[in-house]
Amino acid sequence: MSLTKSSEAMSLLRDPSEYEGLRPMSRHSQALQVWAHPAFDPYISWTLYCIRRRREQDQFWIRRVVWDQRGDPSNGLTIKDPIASDGQLQTDVAKKLIDGLGDLKADALFPTSNRIGLDGITYGIKSGSHMCHTEVSWWCDPPKEWYGVLEFFVNATECLNRSLPKSALNVDFSRYLAD
């Protein structure tokens, strides 16, 4: 895959609102996005959209984008285009998930340790609109202050995956939670 194609794939992971072949979504309706970029597994992002409707209950849609950036040996290591799927999330479940962000403590936003390393996973959570949002990301094991953030990430991905079609490229992130 060319550098341009790789950049396009990363752009789709960050903003899948215009993924070709799926219902167009307004990027302004993004309520929540979580993502993981593992060194040895496919990159995945889950984006929750809130579609506001006059005189009707809001609708919540999930779009998962999976990109196998490493390629498939049986395919001559050809790196594939990202694949995406949509699902609808029940309003009460979506609101509970979004409200869970409010349970995270402010001290979790300011880590006290810096780390370096190879491989591992970069995680991220973004909430809000383009006008006012919060975004956090971390590599591998978060600082102890961030355990609640990792726990939210795992719970969010499990919740969102339950409302989406099964994916052959799913990764179980609960395995990364410390006991």
C-alpha positions as CSV (number, residue, x, y, z in Angstrom):
1,M,0.0,0.0,0.0
2,S,1.4,3.4,-0.9
3,L,1.9,6.1,1.7
4,T,-1.1,7.9,0.2
5,K,-3.3,4.8,0.7
6,S,-1.9,4.4,4.2
7,S,-2.8,8.0,5.0
8,E,-6.2,7.5,3.6
9,A,-6.8,4.4,5.8
10,M,-5.7,6.3,8.9
11,S,-8.0,9.2,8.0
12,L,-10.9,6.7,7.7
13,L,-10.1,5.3,11.1
14,R,-10.2,8.9,12.6
15,D,-13.3,10.1,10.6
16,P,-15.3,7.3,9.0
17,S,-18.4,9.5,8.4
18,E,-18.1,9.2,4.6
19,Y,-17.1,5.6,4.3
20,E,-18.0,4.6,0.8
21,G,-20.9,2.1,0.6
22,L,-22.3,3.0,4.1
23,R,-24.9,5.6,5.1
24,P,-23.2,9.0,5.2
25,M,-22.9,10.4,8.8
26,S,-22.2,13.9,9.8
27,R,-18.8,14.2,11.5
28,H,-20.4,16.8,13.6
29,S,-22.7,14.2,15.1
30,Q,-19.8,12.1,16.6
31,A,-20.6,11.6,20.3
32,L,-17.8,9.2,21.1
33,Q,-14.9,7.5,19.4
34,V,-12.6,4.8,20.8
35,W,-9.6,3.3,19.0
36,A,-6.8,0.9,19.3
37,H,-3.7,0.6,17.1
38,P,-1.9,-2.7,18.1
39,A,1.5,-3.4,16.7
40,F,0.6,-7.0,15.7
41,D,-3.2,-6.9,15.2
42,P,-5.5,-4.8,13.0
43,Y,-6.1,-1.2,13.8
44,I,-9.7,-0.6,14.9
45,S,-11.9,2.4,15.6
46,W,-15.5,2.6,16.9
47,T,-17.4,5.8,16.3
48,L,-20.7,6.5,18.0
49,Y,-22.9,9.0,16.2
50,C,-25.9,10.7,17.7
51,I,-28.5,11.5,15.1
52,R,-30.8,14.2,16.5
53,R,-34.4,14.1,15.3
54,R,-37.1,16.7,15.8
55,R,-40.0,15.5,17.8
56,E,-38.5,12.0,17.9
57,Q,-36.0,10.2,20.1
58,D,-32.4,10.6,19.2
59,Q,-30.9,7.6,17.3
60,F,-27.4,6.3,17.9
61,W,-25.3,4.6,15.2
62,I,-22.0,2.8,15.6
63,R,-19.4,2.6,12.8
64,R,-16.5,0.2,13.3
65,V,-13.5,0.5,11.0
66,V,-10.9,-2.3,10.9
67,W,-7.7,-2.0,9.0
68,D,-5.3,-4.8,8.7
69,Q,-2.2,-2.6,8.2
70,R,0.2,-5.5,8.3
71,G,-1.3,-7.4,5.4
72,D,-2.1,-11.1,4.9
73,P,0.8,-13.5,4.2
74,S,-1.6,-15.7,2.1
75,N,-2.2,-12.6,0.0
76,G,1.5,-11.9,-0.7
77,L,1.5,-9.4,2.3
78,T,-0.9,-7.1,0.4
79,I,-2.2,-4.5,2.8
80,K,-6.0,-4.4,2.4
81,D,-8.3,-1.4,2.4
82,P,-10.1,-0.7,5.7
83,I,-13.5,-2.4,6.1
84,A,-16.4,-0.9,8.0
85,S,-19.7,-2.0,9.5
86,D,-22.6,-0.1,11.0
87,G,-25.1,-1.0,13.7
88,Q,-27.7,0.8,15.7
89,L,-27.3,1.2,19.5
90,Q,-30.3,1.4,21.8
91,T,-30.7,5.0,23.1
92,D,-30.6,4.0,26.8
93,V,-27.4,2.0,26.2
94,A,-25.8,4.8,24.3
95,K,-26.6,7.4,26.9
96,K,-25.4,5.2,29.7
97,L,-22.1,4.7,27.8
98,I,-21.7,8.5,27.2
99,D,-22.6,9.2,30.8
100,G,-19.8,6.8,31.9
101,L,-17.3,9.3,30.6
102,G,-18.5,11.6,33.3
103,D,-17.4,9.1,35.9
104,L,-13.8,9.4,34.9
105,K,-11.8,11.5,37.4
106,A,-9.8,14.6,36.4
107,D,-6.6,13.2,37.8
108,A,-6.8,10.5,35.2
109,L,-6.2,13.2,32.5
110,F,-2.7,14.1,33.8
111,P,-0.4,11.1,34.0
112,T,2.6,11.2,36.2
113,S,4.8,8.8,34.3
114,N,6.4,8.8,30.9
115,R,7.3,5.6,29.1
116,I,9.0,4.5,25.9
117,G,9.1,1.2,24.2
118,L,8.5,-0.9,21.1
119,D,5.4,-2.7,19.9
120,G,2.4,-2.7,22.1
121,I,-0.9,-0.9,21.6
122,T,-1.8,2.7,21.3
123,Y,-5.3,3.3,22.7
124,G,-7.5,6.4,22.5
125,I,-10.9,7.9,23.5
126,K,-12.4,11.0,22.1
127,S,-15.7,12.6,23.2
128,G,-17.5,15.7,22.1
129,S,-17.8,17.6,18.9
130,H,-15.3,19.4,16.7
131,M,-16.0,22.6,18.6
132,C,-15.4,21.2,22.1
133,H,-13.9,17.8,22.7
134,T,-11.6,15.8,24.9
135,E,-9.2,13.3,23.5
136,V,-6.9,11.1,25.5
137,S,-4.5,8.4,24.2
138,W,-1.9,6.2,25.8
139,W,0.5,3.5,24.9
140,C,0.4,-0.1,26.3
141,D,-0.2,-0.2,30.0
142,P,-1.6,3.1,31.2
143,P,-0.3,4.9,34.3
144,K,-2.1,3.8,37.5
145,E,-4.2,7.0,37.5
146,W,-5.5,5.9,34.1
147,Y,-6.8,2.4,35.0
148,G,-10.4,3.8,35.0
149,V,-9.8,5.1,31.5
150,L,-8.6,1.7,30.3
151,E,-11.6,0.1,32.0
152,F,-14.0,2.5,30.2
153,F,-12.2,1.6,26.9
154,V,-12.7,-2.1,27.4
155,N,-16.3,-1.7,28.5
156,A,-17.1,0.6,25.6
157,T,-15.6,-1.7,23.0
158,E,-17.5,-4.7,24.4
159,C,-20.7,-2.7,24.4
160,L,-20.3,-1.4,20.9
161,N,-19.2,-4.7,19.4
162,R,-22.4,-6.3,20.8
163,S,-24.4,-4.1,18.4
164,L,-22.3,-4.8,15.4
165,P,-21.9,-7.8,13.1
166,K,-19.2,-10.2,14.1
167,S,-15.8,-9.4,12.6
168,A,-13.1,-11.9,11.8
169,L,-10.6,-9.2,12.8
170,N,-12.1,-8.6,16.3
171,V,-9.6,-8.2,19.1
172,D,-10.6,-9.0,22.7
173,F,-9.2,-6.0,24.6
174,S,-10.4,-7.3,28.0
175,R,-7.3,-9.4,28.0
176,Y,-5.2,-6.3,28.6
177,L,-7.0,-5.3,31.8
178,A,-4.8,-6.0,34.8
179,D,-6.2,-8.3,37.5
